[in-house]
Amino acid sequence: MFDLDRWYEIWITITHNKSRSFLTAFGVFWGMFMLVVMVGAGNGLSKGISSQIEGFASNSAFFQASNTSVPYRGFQKGRSWNMLNSDMLIIEDRVDELEYLSPILFSGGGGNENVVRNEKAGSYLVKGTYPVYDEIERSIMEYGRYINDIDIAENRKVCILGTRIYEVLFKPGENPIGVQVKVNGIYFTVIGVSRKTSNASIGGNPEETVILPFTTMQQAFNQGNIIHFLAATAKPGVKVRVIQDKIVETLKEIHQIAPEDKEAVFNMNIEEQFNMFNNLGIGIAMLIWIVGLGTLFAGAVGVSNIMLVTVRERTKEIGIRRALGATPTNIIGQILSESIVLTVLAGIGGIVVGVGLLAAAGIVLSQGDQFFKDPQISFYVGMLALAVLVIIGTFAGFIPAQRAMMIKPIEAISEE
């Protein structure tokens, strides 16, 4: 049952010495404020990191030919070699855990202003891929479509422009589909305009890249059957390390490279990079909670000390209550209630101010592509913080309540 008199008495007790109550509550307020701000900042950092790699397949690996570092079967150390189209068929046949496999080819030349449309031009990266590469490095199409299997099979002279290239070559809002642009001296028909989904990319900024069908690029620029990069993803539930090791082993066998040569096949495991970021985020979150809860605990100690002083000042009052029939449970409940109310009020103030500051910071940071974005706490964290406040308030009031319960009525009444 709601006892209004009891709550009024708690309020009178807390406000009896405003300065002392304020200074005591400030410790809890500051602890909760710091906890909220640090958790929100940690979330903002985590979201910022995630936004940098959003749309990039976390279960992928990349491979590139490099000079050998070990002599093998009559070949000297330092031999250069190239991945070839035929390598892909062998890899697909041997690596059952493979989901997607795409070659990547980069422009072999072009010089300055290699992408031209009428009197407008610019210098940009040219990259040839397969349609499945869009499953590895996701593109969002502003206009048109991505390359497809027919483009590959028929060696179509089509291209996709990054949004930055579109802005340079076309007027705002102009439809680029079907328009021809000159890329490295050869005309290609625009079939799409894509924008990046993340800052993670292979070869350069996707918004400043022209994408061509891989087969068309090989043929048009006389690249033979050479592959510059190979991108692969593992099937769901399979570690990328599995396909990574198998592909490296297969490439070494095909091109007669020593099995112990660790430099001949450059390979990069994106899954390991993602896991590193995730572990970093977990570590930061743990550190934040440890520091925040430590600050709250320090505030609780302050509340407990002040409540001990309050109990000492109210010794005579507590003695009279005991003499009039108040049970130990009544006394403990009164002291605990005062401690919890003081702690929770201060903590809620810290949550409100902290959330307000995070909201203001989020508005400021939303004005652009930031590495740190939307620093907020979740509803679950807010509820958890309130539960922590109640626990801390109970802890802070427990020792003073025990001290109050041990006061003997006769001694308390006779005390001056």
C-alpha positions in Angstrom: 0.0 0.0 0.0 1.3 3.5 -0.9 2.1 5.3 2.3 2.1 9.1 1.5 3.3 10.1 5.0 6.3 7.8 4.7 7.4 9.3 1.4 6.8 12.8 2.7 9.0 12.0 5.7 11.7 10.7 3.3 11.6 13.9 1.3 11.8 16.0 4.5 14.8 14.0 5.7 16.6 14.4 2.3 15.9 18.1 2.0 16.6 18.9 5.7 20.2 19.6 4.8 20.1 20.6 1.2 23.8 21.2 0.7 24.9 17.9 2.2 22.2 16.0 0.2 23.2 17.7 -3.0 26.9 17.0 -2.6 26.2 13.4 -1.6 23.9 12.9 -4.6 26.3 14.5 -7.0 28.7 11.6 -6.6 26.0 9.2 -7.9 24.8 11.7 -10.5 28.4 12.0 -11.9 29.0 8.3 -11.8 25.8 7.6 -13.8 26.4 10.5 -16.1 29.9 9.2 -17.0 28.6 5.7 -17.4 25.8 6.8 -19.8 28.2 9.0 -21.8 30.9 6.4 -22.0 28.5 3.6 -23.0 26.9 6.0 -25.6 30.4 6.9 -26.9 31.4 3.3 -27.1 28.2 2.6 -29.1 28.9 5.5 -31.4 32.5 4.2 -32.0 31.1 0.7 -32.7 28.5 2.1 -35.1 31.1 4.3 -36.8 33.4 1.3 -37.4 30.5 -0.8 -38.6 29.5 1.9 -41.1 33.0 1.9 -42.5 32.7 -1.7 -43.5 29.0 -2.1 -44.0 28.2 -3.9 -47.2 31.6 -5.6 -47.4 31.4 -9.4 -47.0 32.9 -10.3 -43.7 33.5 -13.9 -44.8 35.8 -13.0 -47.7 39.5 -13.3 -48.5 41.6 -11.8 -51.3 44.7 -13.1 -53.1 47.4 -11.6 -55.3 50.5 -12.9 -57.0 53.8 -11.8 -55.5 57.5 -12.7 -56.2 58.6 -16.0 -54.8 61.0 -16.0 -51.8 62.1 -19.7 -52.0 63.8 -21.4 -55.0 61.8 -24.5 -56.2 62.1 -27.1 -58.9 64.8 -25.2 -60.8 63.2 -21.8 -60.4 65.2 -19.1 -58.8 64.2 -17.1 -55.8 62.4 -13.8 -56.7 60.5 -15.3 -59.7 57.4 -13.4 -60.7 54.2 -15.1 -61.8 50.6 -14.3 -62.5 47.2 -15.8 -61.6 45.3 -16.9 -64.7 41.7 -17.5 -65.8 42.3 -21.2 -65.8 43.2 -21.1 -62.1 39.6 -20.2 -61.2 38.2 -23.5 -62.7 40.7 -25.5 -60.7 40.0 -23.7 -57.5 36.2 -24.0 -57.9 36.7 -27.8 -58.5 38.9 -28.3 -55.5 37.5 -26.0 -52.8 34.1 -27.3 -51.9 33.6 -24.8 -49.1 33.7 -21.9 -51.7 30.6 -19.8 -52.1 31.6 -16.9 -54.5 34.8 -16.5 -56.5 35.5 -13.4 -58.6 38.6 -12.2 -60.5 39.5 -8.5 -60.3 41.5 -6.7 -63.0 42.8 -3.1 -62.7 43.4 -0.6 -65.5 46.8 -1.1 -67.0 47.1 2.5 -68.1 45.1 5.6 -69.2 47.2 8.4 -67.6 45.6 11.6 -66.7 41.9 12.2 -67.6 41.4 8.7 -68.7 37.6 8.9 -68.4 36.0 11.4 -70.9 32.6 12.5 -72.0 32.5 15.3 -74.5 34.5 18.2 -73.0 34.4 16.8 -69.4 37.0 14.4 -68.2 38.7 13.1 -65.1 41.3 10.6 -63.9 39.8 7.5 -62.3 40.5 3.9 -61.5 39.2 1.2 -63.9 38.3 -2.2 -62.5 37.0 -5.3 -64.1 35.0 -7.9 -62.1 32.4 -10.6 -62.3 28.7 -10.1 -61.4 29.2 -12.1 -58.2 31.7 -9.5 -57.0 28.7 -7.4 -56.0 28.1 -10.1 -53.3 31.5 -9.3 -51.8 31.7 -5.6 -52.1 28.1 -4.4 -52.2 27.1 -1.5 -54.5 24.0 0.6 -54.3 22.7 1.5 -57.7 21.7 5.1 -58.1 20.9 4.5 -61.8 20.6 1.3 -63.8 22.0 -2.1 -62.9 25.2 -3.9 -62.1 27.0 -6.1 -64.7 25.4 -9.5 -65.4 26.4 -12.9 -66.8 25.4 -11.9 -70.3 27.8 -8.9 -70.2 30.5 -11.3 -69.3 29.6 -14.0 -71.9 29.2 -11.5 -74.8 32.2 -9.2 -73.8 29.8 -6.3 -73.9 31.4 -2.8 -73.8 29.4 -1.5 -70.9 30.4 0.2 -67.7 29.2 1.4 -64.3 30.3 4.8 -63.0 30.9 5.7 -59.4 28.8 8.6 -58.2 31.7 11.0 -58.1 32.4 10.3 -61.8 28.8 10.8 -62.6 28.8 14.2 -60.9 31.8 15.3 -63.0 30.6 14.0 -66.4 26.9 14.7 -66.1 24.5 17.5 -65.1 22.6 17.0 -61.8 19.6 14.7 -62.4 20.7 13.8 -66.0 20.0 10.2 -66.9 23.3 8.6 -67.8 21.9 5.2 -68.9 22.8 4.5 -72.6 25.3 7.3 -72.8 28.7 6.5 -74.1 31.9 7.6 -72.3 35.5 7.0 -73.3 37.5 4.9 -70.8 41.2 4.6 -71.5 40.6 5.5 -75.1 37.7 3.1 -75.8 34.0 3.9 -75.8 31.7 2.1 -73.3 28.0 2.4 -72.8 26.9 3.4 -69.3 24.5 0.8 -67.7 24.6 2.1 -64.1 25.8 4.5 -61.5 26.7 3.1 -58.1 27.5 4.6 -54.7 29.5 3.0 -52.0 28.0 1.3 -48.9 31.2 1.4 -46.9 34.7 2.9 -46.9 36.2 -0.6 -47.2 37.1 -1.3 -50.8 39.7 -3.1 -52.9 41.7 -0.9 -55.2 40.3 2.5 -54.3 37.3 4.6 -53.6 34.2 2.9 -55.3 32.7 6.3 -56.0 35.7 7.2 -58.2 35.9 3.9 -60.0 34.7 2.7 -63.4 33.5 -1.0 -63.3 33.7 -3.1 -66.5 32.8 -6.7 -67.2 36.0 -8.7 -66.5 36.1 -10.5 -69.8 35.5 -7.2 -71.7 38.4 -5.5 -69.9 40.8 -8.4 -70.6 40.0 -8.3 -74.3 39.7 -4.5 -74.8 42.9 -3.7 -73.0 45.0 -6.7 -74.2 45.4 -8.2 -70.7 45.5 -11.7 -72.0 44.3 -14.2 -69.4 45.9 -12.5 -66.4 44.1 -11.9 -63.1 45.4 -9.2 -60.8 43.3 -10.0 -57.7 41.1 -12.9 -56.7 38.2 -12.5 -54.3 36.5 -15.4 -52.6 33.9 -16.0 -49.9 33.2 -19.0 -47.7 29.9 -20.8 -47.5 27.8 -20.0 -44.4 29.2 -21.7 -41.3 32.7 -22.2 -42.8 35.7 -20.3 -41.5 37.4 -18.2 -44.1 40.7 -19.7 -43.0 39.6 -23.0 -44.5 39.2 -21.7 -48.1 42.1 -19.3 -47.7 44.5 -22.2 -47.0 43.1 -24.4 -49.7 43.2 -21.6 -52.4 46.8 -20.7 -51.5 47.8 -24.4 -51.6 46.1 -24.8 -55.0 47.8 -21.7 -56.5 51.2 -22.9 -55.3 50.7 -26.3 -56.8 49.5 -24.9 -60.2 52.3 -22.4 -60.5 55.1 -24.6 -59.1 55.7 -22.6 -56.0 57.4 -24.1 -52.9 54.8 -25.1 -50.3 56.8 -23.4 -47.6 57.0 -20.1 -49.5 54.9 -17.6 -47.4 55.4 -14.6 -49.6 54.6 -15.8 -53.1 50.8 -15.6 -52.6 49.7 -12.5 -50.9 46.4 -13.2 -49.1 44.2 -11.2 -46.8 41.6 -12.7 -44.5 38.8 -10.1 -44.0 37.0 -12.3 -41.4 40.0 -12.0 -39.1 40.0 -8.2 -39.6 36.3 -8.1 -38.7 36.9 -10.3 -35.6 39.6 -8.0 -34.5 37.3 -5.0 -34.7 34.6 -7.0 -32.8 37.0 -8.0 -30.1 38.2 -4.4 -29.8 34.6 -3.3 -29.4 34.0 -5.9 -26.7 37.1 -4.9 -24.9 36.1 -1.2 -25.0 32.6 -2.0 -23.7 34.0 -4.1 -20.8 36.4 -1.3 -19.9 33.6 1.3 -20.0 31.4 -0.8 -17.7 34.2 -1.4 -15.3 35.2 2.3 -15.0 31.5 3.4 -14.9 30.5 0.9 -12.2 33.6 1.8 -10.3 32.6 5.5 -10.3 29.1 4.6 -9.3 30.4 2.4 -6.4 32.5 5.4 -5.2 29.4 7.5 -5.2 27.5 4.8 -3.3 30.3 4.8 -0.6 29.7 8.6 -0.3 26.0 8.0 0.1 26.6 5.3 2.7 28.9 7.6 4.7 26.4 10.4 4.8 23.6 8.0 5.8 25.8 6.9 8.7 26.1 10.5 9.8 22.4 11.0 9.4 21.7 7.9 11.5 24.1 9.3 14.2 22.3 12.6 14.2 18.9 10.9 14.4 19.8 8.5 17.3 17.3 10.0 19.7 14.6 10.0 17.1 15.2 6.4 16.2 15.2 5.5 19.9 11.8 7.1 20.4 10.5 5.2 17.4 11.8 1.9 18.9 10.2 2.8 22.3 6.8 3.5 20.6 6.8 0.1 19.0 8.7 0.4 15.7 10.1 -2.9 14.7 13.7 -3.4 13.4 12.2 -4.0 9.9 10.5 -0.6 10.1 13.7 1.1 11.0 15.7 -0.7 8.3 13.0 0.0 5.7 13.1 3.7 6.5 16.8 4.1 6.2 17.0 1.9 3.1 14.2 3.9 1.5 16.0 7.2 2.1 19.2 5.8 0.6 17.5 4.3 -2.4 15.4 7.4 -3.1 18.5 9.7 -2.9 20.5 7.4 -5.1 17.8 6.8 -7.7 16.9 10.5 -8.0 20.6 11.4 -8.5 21.1 8.5 -10.9 18.0 9.4 -13.0 19.4 13.0 -13.2 22.7 11.6 -14.5 20.9 9.4 -17.1 18.7 12.3 -18.3 21.7 14.7 -18.7 23.9 12.0 -20.2 21.2 11.1 -22.8 20.6 14.7 -23.6 24.3 15.3 -24.2 24.5 12.2 -26.4 21.5 13.3 -28.4 23.1 16.8 -29.0 26.4 15.1 -30.0 24.5 12.8 -32.4 22.9 15.8 -34.2 26.3 17.4 -34.6 27.9 14.2 -35.9 25.1 13.4 -38.3 26.2 16.3 -40.5 28.5 14.1 -42.7 30.2 10.7 -43.0 31.8 10.3 -39.7 33.9 7.5 -38.1 31.9 8.2 -34.9 28.1 8.3 -35.3 24.8 8.1 -33.4 26.2 7.8 -29.8 23.2 6.6 -28.0 22.3 4.0 -25.3 19.7 1.4 -25.8 16.5 1.1 -23.8 17.9 -2.2 -22.4 21.0 -0.3 -21.1 18.8 2.4 -19.6 16.7 -0.2 -17.7 19.9 -2.0 -16.6 21.3 1.3 -15.3 18.1 1.8 -13.2 18.4 -1.7 -11.8 22.0 -0.9 -10.9 20.9 2.3 -9.2 18.5 0.4 -7.0 21.1 -2.2 -6.1 23.7 0.5 -5.3 21.1 2.5 -3.3 20.3 -0.7 -1.2 24.0 -1.3 -0.7 24.6 2.3 0.4 21.9 2.1 2.9 22.5 -1.4 4.3 25.3 -0.5 6.8 23.5 2.6 8.1 20.3 0.6 8.4 22.1 -2.0 10.4 23.6 0.7 12.6 20.1 2.2 13.2 18.6 -1.2 14.1 21.3 -1.7 16.8 20.3 1.5 18.6 18.8 0.7 22.1 15.7 2.8 22.9 16.8 3.6 26.5 20.3 4.7 25.6 19.0 6.7 22.6 16.4 8.6 24.5 18.8 9.5 27.3 21.5 10.7 24.8 22.0 14.4 24.5 
